Amino acid sequence: MPKWFLLLFSLILLSGCSYTLVKPSSQNVYVKIFTNNTLQPKIESYVYAETKQVLVEREGFNLVNNPQKADIIIGGTIIKFTTNPDFFSSSGEIEMASYTVKINLIIEKNHKITRQLITTDFHLPLIQNFNLELLLTQISKKVANNIYFLLLKNYD
């Protein structure tokens, strides 16, 4: 094999290995308290708190406490919170359940309002002791992550 070919091959190989990670541009986001149209008390508080937490922890958006300083304003209405049994034990007790949360999300950017229906499912084994606060935190974190990725996909 000719030396020039090895040199050319080496240069091409080495030049293609320099990837640059680009930090997403930061936009200011204001989160409104969600409206709860379900029978599950406090779900709106959990979704609100977890959405704010996810925006603080992840890149691409800055959380602001004033809607006048926001590039994007998000809020919405929680329209569904349901529980369905997934698995039963031989004695007929529910061993695993699924929870579904539906939110009519409202996103405002540049005075343009976009509505998006978000559905989040969460499965929980009930063999352990049931902890409602933990359930609401976990499902709200999943909802918040869905909101974050929606913002990242459409508004970054």
C-alpha positions in Angstrom: 0.0 0.0 0.0 1.5 3.4 -1.0 2.6 5.7 1.8 0.6 8.6 0.5 -2.6 6.6 0.8 -1.8 5.8 4.4 -1.1 9.4 5.1 -4.3 10.5 3.4 -6.3 7.9 5.2 -4.9 8.9 8.6 -5.6 12.6 8.0 -9.2 11.8 7.0 -9.7 9.5 10.0 -8.3 12.0 12.5 -10.1 15.1 11.0 -13.5 13.4 11.4 -13.2 12.8 15.1 -13.7 16.4 16.4 -17.4 16.8 17.2 -18.5 19.9 18.9 -21.4 19.9 21.4 -23.5 23.0 20.9 -25.4 24.3 24.0 -28.9 25.1 23.1 -29.8 28.8 23.1 -31.4 29.8 26.4 -34.9 31.2 26.4 -36.8 32.6 29.4 -39.8 30.5 30.4 -42.5 31.4 32.9 -44.7 28.6 34.3 -48.2 29.4 35.3 -50.0 27.3 37.9 -52.0 24.6 36.2 -55.7 24.3 36.6 -57.0 21.0 38.0 -60.2 19.7 36.5 -59.8 16.2 38.0 -60.8 14.6 41.3 -57.1 14.2 42.3 -56.3 16.8 44.9 -53.0 18.7 44.5 -52.0 17.2 41.2 -51.7 20.7 39.7 -49.2 21.7 42.5 -47.0 18.7 41.8 -47.0 19.3 38.0 -46.3 23.0 38.5 -43.4 22.3 40.9 -41.8 19.5 38.9 -42.1 21.5 35.6 -40.2 24.3 37.2 -37.6 21.9 38.7 -37.0 20.3 35.3 -36.5 23.6 33.6 -34.0 24.7 36.3 -32.1 21.4 36.1 -31.8 21.1 32.3 -30.2 23.3 29.6 -31.9 25.4 27.0 -34.3 27.4 29.1 -34.1 29.9 32.0 -36.9 29.9 34.5 -38.2 33.4 35.3 -40.7 34.6 37.9 -42.3 37.3 35.9 -44.3 36.7 32.7 -43.2 40.1 31.3 -39.6 38.8 31.2 -40.5 35.5 29.5 -40.0 34.5 25.9 -42.3 31.5 26.5 -45.2 31.2 28.9 -46.6 27.7 29.7 -49.6 26.6 31.6 -52.7 24.6 31.1 -55.4 22.4 32.5 -55.1 18.9 33.9 -58.2 17.3 32.4 -57.7 13.6 33.4 -56.1 11.6 36.2 -57.2 8.0 36.1 -56.1 4.7 37.7 -56.5 1.4 36.0 -55.5 -2.0 37.3 -52.8 -3.8 35.3 -52.2 -7.1 37.1 -54.1 -9.0 39.8 -52.8 -11.5 42.3 -54.3 -15.0 42.5 -56.3 -13.7 45.4 -57.8 -10.9 43.3 -55.8 -8.0 44.7 -54.3 -5.4 42.4 -50.6 -5.9 42.1 -49.8 -3.2 39.5 -51.7 -0.2 38.4 -51.4 2.3 35.6 -52.1 6.0 36.0 -52.9 8.4 33.2 -52.6 12.2 33.3 -53.9 14.3 30.4 -53.1 18.0 30.2 -54.3 20.6 27.7 -51.0 22.5 27.6 -51.0 26.1 26.5 -47.7 27.6 25.2 -47.5 31.2 24.4 -44.5 32.6 22.4 -44.5 36.0 20.7 -48.2 36.5 21.6 -49.0 33.3 19.6 -50.8 30.7 21.6 -50.3 27.0 20.8 -52.4 24.2 22.5 -51.0 20.7 22.9 -52.6 17.7 24.4 -50.1 15.8 26.5 -50.9 12.3 27.8 -48.6 10.7 30.3 -48.9 7.1 31.5 -47.1 5.8 34.6 -47.1 2.2 35.9 -46.6 1.5 39.6 -46.3 -1.9 41.4 -48.6 -2.0 44.4 -46.9 -4.9 46.2 -45.0 -2.3 48.2 -46.7 0.2 50.5 -48.6 2.7 48.5 -47.4 6.3 48.9 -49.6 8.9 47.2 -47.1 11.7 47.6 -44.4 9.6 45.9 -46.8 8.6 43.1 -47.8 12.3 42.5 -44.1 13.4 42.5 -43.0 10.6 40.1 -45.8 11.0 37.6 -45.5 14.8 37.7 -41.8 14.5 37.0 -42.6 12.4 34.0 -45.1 15.0 32.8 -42.6 17.7 33.4 -40.0 15.9 31.3 -42.5 15.5 28.5 -43.2 19.3 28.6 -39.4 20.0 28.6 -38.8 17.8 25.5 -41.8 19.3 23.7 -40.4 22.8 24.4 -36.9 21.7 23.3 -38.3 20.2 20.1 -40.6 23.0 19.1 -39.3 26.2 20.7 -35.5 26.0 20.9 
